């Protein structure tokens, strides 16, 4: 088992000037783009302060969802799979991300009709749990399985009965602790996670099911104060950031970055 550690690098992308037109479940929710940009900047600053290198992808004001960069690629180690997002309106986001990743990683692509979003992929040591959601098809999962093998990882398919992505309802708080939302996580998926020895804790708030674990640190949405308190009580170093404008776009903490592990360690 390799060590869980701070990632070597994070790729992020600025909030689009058209973020208020992003794909979201509640199209009536009024989005303040300027406030979303301020919250994104605070998210980036929080992580940079932990000593992680930040690399910014080019802004894309033509793509309302561009800040949710996690969906455009899955980094497995020395390799990266550039995705074919399940939402057709988001497929224009991937080429710029592919070019950026190619400077340091070996990049692979997904061919149609397969689809996969990075928000459906949860890494736990050498296993990638991949949600079969409305955005990620079985063919997309199979393509990821091919690429994951190149870095010695295996892929396990899990069902996503509710929510946008698998990681909308389940993320790691540390190497062996999973937070989940019972309303969003299928019992079979929870059983699969328990079977590999994870401690599974139900998040007191739905927003608390998506946290960003960075080695000994964990970033939690300010919308989940009970979750933050739970994790502090377990001895984790918790950092909170306001993300209400990001949540309005069905986004959360993991969505806003792509993490490159510091090999041979692993990160979420």
Buried (B, 14 or more C-beta within 10 A) or exposed (E): EEEBBBBBBBBBBBBBBBBBBBBBEEEEBEBBBEBBBBBBEEBBEBBEEBEBEEBEBEBBEEBBBBBBBBBBBBBBBEBBBBBBBBBEEBBBBBEBBBEBBEEBBBBBEBEEEBBBBBBBBBBBBBBBBBBBBBBBBEBBBBBBBEBBEBBEBEBBBBBBBEBBBBBBBBBBBBBEBBBBBEEBBBEEBBEBBEEEEBEBBBBBBBBBBBBBBBBBBBBBBEBBBEBBBBBEEBEBEBBBBBBBBBBBBBBBBBBBBBBBBBEEBBBB
